[in-house]
Amino acid sequence: MKTLLVIVGWCLLLVMCWPLALLAIVLWPFVWLISLPLRLVGITLDALFALLRALLFLPARLFGYRGSSAGRAS
């Protein structure tokens, strides 16, 4: 569905301002290449925060705390 919206949006841009649409088509691979290192930084930071969370909650898990589970009756 997202791809369809992008294609329809690009077609509308092509009808309204074709030089800008062609520029967008040509520059899109370069924008994607520039964004790759930023995505890698995001993945690395996400993993780092997951590790920190696991380390901080390790003592609680060792003492038997499991958190609230949906299937557990009170």
Backbone as CSV, one residue per row, in Angstrom:
resi,resn,N_x,N_y,N_z,CA_x,CA_y,CA_z,C_x,C_y,C_z
1,MET,0.823,-1.191,0.000,0.000,0.000,0.000,0.871,1.260,0.000
2,LYS,1.976,1.198,0.753,2.872,2.350,0.812,3.506,2.601,-0.553
3,THR,3.867,1.532,-1.245,4.463,1.667,-2.564,3.478,2.294,-3.546
4,LEU,2.226,1.897,-3.446,1.200,2.462,-4.323,1.042,3.956,-4.078
5,LEU,1.052,4.376,-2.816,0.939,5.794,-2.503,2.137,6.579,-3.026
6,VAL,3.327,5.994,-2.940,4.522,6.663,-3.466,4.420,6.822,-4.978
7,ILE,3.963,5.792,-5.658,3.841,5.856,-7.114,2.794,6.883,-7.532
8,VAL,1.665,6.899,-6.864,0.616,7.878,-7.175,1.112,9.296,-6.877
9,GLY,1.805,9.472,-5.763,2.364,10.785,-5.443,3.378,11.245,-6.467
10,TRP,4.221,10.318,-6.939,5.197,10.682,-7.952,4.517,11.028,-9.274
11,CYS,3.461,10.300,-9.624,2.721,10.612,-10.857,2.070,11.992,-10.767
12,LEU,1.535,12.325,-9.608,0.967,13.668,-9.423,2.056,14.730,-9.541
13,LEU,3.200,14.482,-8.973,4.318,15.415,-9.089,4.779,15.524,-10.537
14,LEU,4.750,14.425,-11.262,5.137,14.434,-12.678,4.193,15.307,-13.491
15,VAL,2.899,15.241,-13.193,1.918,16.047,-13.921,2.059,17.519,-13.553
16,MET,2.296,17.814,-12.263,2.330,19.206,-11.813,3.668,19.887,-12.118
17,CYS,4.768,19.173,-11.899,6.088,19.785,-12.097,7.063,18.685,-12.525
18,TRP,7.121,18.415,-13.825,7.896,17.283,-14.293,9.400,17.409,-14.043
19,PRO,10.003,18.614,-14.072,11.449,18.643,-13.771,11.760,18.203,-12.342
20,LEU,10.905,18.602,-11.406,11.108,18.198,-10.015,10.918,16.691,-9.843
21,ALA,9.970,16.113,-10.558,9.743,14.664,-10.487,10.938,13.898,-11.041
22,LEU,11.500,14.381,-12.141,12.671,13.714,-12.707,13.889,13.868,-11.805
23,LEU,14.022,15.045,-11.188,15.112,15.255,-10.238,14.975,14.319,-9.034
24,ALA,13.751,14.142,-8.569,13.514,13.234,-7.440,13.879,11.799,-7.801
25,ILE,13.537,11.382,-9.001,13.855,10.015,-9.446,15.369,9.816,-9.541
26,VAL,16.088,10.846,-10.003,17.539,10.726,-10.174,18.256,10.777,-8.823
27,LEU,17.786,11.634,-7.906,18.486,11.814,-6.632,18.109,10.783,-5.570
28,TRP,17.029,10.037,-5.752,16.574,9.103,-4.717,17.632,8.054,-4.345
29,PRO,18.356,7.450,-5.300,19.394,6.477,-4.899,20.503,7.097,-4.046
30,PHE,20.858,8.353,-4.327,21.888,9.013,-3.530,21.401,9.299,-2.111
31,VAL,20.147,9.691,-1.992,19.568,9.921,-0.657,19.545,8.609,0.121
32,TRP,19.216,7.522,-0.557,19.187,6.208,0.098,20.591,5.810,0.564
33,LEU,21.601,6.060,-0.264,22.974,5.719,0.114,23.455,6.553,1.301
34,ILE,23.079,7.813,1.334,23.480,8.670,2.446,22.785,8.240,3.743
35,SER,21.556,7.734,3.640,20.811,7.353,4.846,21.265,6.006,5.433
36,LEU,21.995,5.202,4.678,22.434,3.896,5.184,23.277,3.976,6.454
37,PRO,24.292,4.843,6.524,25.058,4.911,7.778,24.202,5.353,8.964
38,LEU,23.243,6.235,8.712,22.364,6.675,9.800,21.486,5.529,10.301
39,ARG,21.057,4.676,9.398,20.277,3.502,9.817,21.133,2.547,10.642
40,LEU,22.382,2.375,10.232,23.283,1.503,10.993,23.527,2.056,12.396
41,VAL,23.663,3.367,12.508,23.819,3.989,13.828,22.563,3.755,14.660
42,GLY,21.402,3.866,14.051,20.152,3.626,14.764,20.027,2.190,15.250
43,ILE,20.404,1.243,14.422,20.358,-0.170,14.813,21.333,-0.429,15.958
44,THR,22.525,0.169,15.882,23.528,-0.005,16.926,23.054,0.575,18.251
45,LEU,22.478,1.772,18.211,21.974,2.390,19.443,20.815,1.596,20.039
46,ASP,19.954,1.057,19.177,18.850,0.236,19.658,19.382,-1.008,20.377
47,ALA,20.392,-1.639,19.802,20.992,-2.815,20.440,21.675,-2.440,21.756
48,LEU,22.338,-1.296,21.785,22.997,-0.844,23.009,21.990,-0.606,24.127
49,PHE,20.877,0.055,23.800,19.852,0.309,24.816,19.181,-0.987,25.281
50,ALA,19.026,-1.953,24.376,18.480,-3.246,24.778,19.425,-3.967,25.733
51,LEU,20.719,-3.867,25.466,21.708,-4.473,26.360,21.683,-3.795,27.727
52,LEU,21.637,-2.471,27.751,21.583,-1.751,29.025,20.321,-2.099,29.811
53,ARG,19.201,-2.213,29.116,17.948,-2.578,29.787,18.050,-3.988,30.377
54,ALA,18.637,-4.899,29.614,18.790,-6.266,30.109,19.704,-6.304,31.333
55,LEU,20.773,-5.510,31.309,21.670,-5.484,32.462,21.011,-4.856,33.690
56,LEU,20.228,-3.811,33.474,19.572,-3.157,34.603,18.482,-4.021,35.229
57,PHE,17.784,-4.814,34.407,16.710,-5.655,34.927,17.179,-7.051,35.328
58,LEU,18.472,-7.340,35.162,18.991,-8.658,35.509,18.790,-9.003,36.987
59,PRO,19.067,-8.102,37.936,18.844,-8.475,39.338,17.380,-8.816,39.642
60,ALA,16.468,-8.083,39.058,15.048,-8.367,39.287,14.670,-9.731,38.711
61,ARG,15.195,-10.039,37.542,14.886,-11.344,36.944,15.503,-12.481,37.753
62,LEU,16.683,-12.240,38.328,17.308,-13.278,39.147,16.495,-13.560,40.415
63,PHE,15.830,-12.537,40.934,14.998,-12.725,42.129,13.593,-13.199,41.807
64,GLY,13.292,-13.469,40.551,12.031,-14.107,40.196,10.950,-13.185,39.682
65,TYR,11.206,-11.899,39.504,10.181,-10.996,38.996,10.021,-11.219,37.488
66,ARG,8.785,-11.457,37.063,8.519,-11.733,35.655,7.737,-10.627,34.969
67,GLY,7.249,-9.646,35.696,6.437,-8.596,35.082,4.994,-9.025,34.956
68,SER,4.166,-8.140,34.478,2.743,-8.472,34.324,2.546,-9.219,33.032
69,SER,1.893,-10.343,33.121,1.573,-11.118,31.906,0.069,-11.119,31.710
70,ALA,-0.368,-11.131,30.471,-1.788,-11.017,30.167,-2.566,-12.267,30.574
71,GLY,-1.934,-13.419,30.527,-2.638,-14.654,30.818,-2.703,-15.003,32.293
72,ARG,-2.082,-14.214,33.148,-1.988,-14.542,34.573,-3.202,-13.983,35.325
73,ALA,-3.839,-14.832,36.125,-4.998,-14.411,36.928,-4.519,-13.874,38.263
74,SER,-5.168,-12.848,38.769,-4.766,-12.244,40.054,-5.330,-13.005,41.216
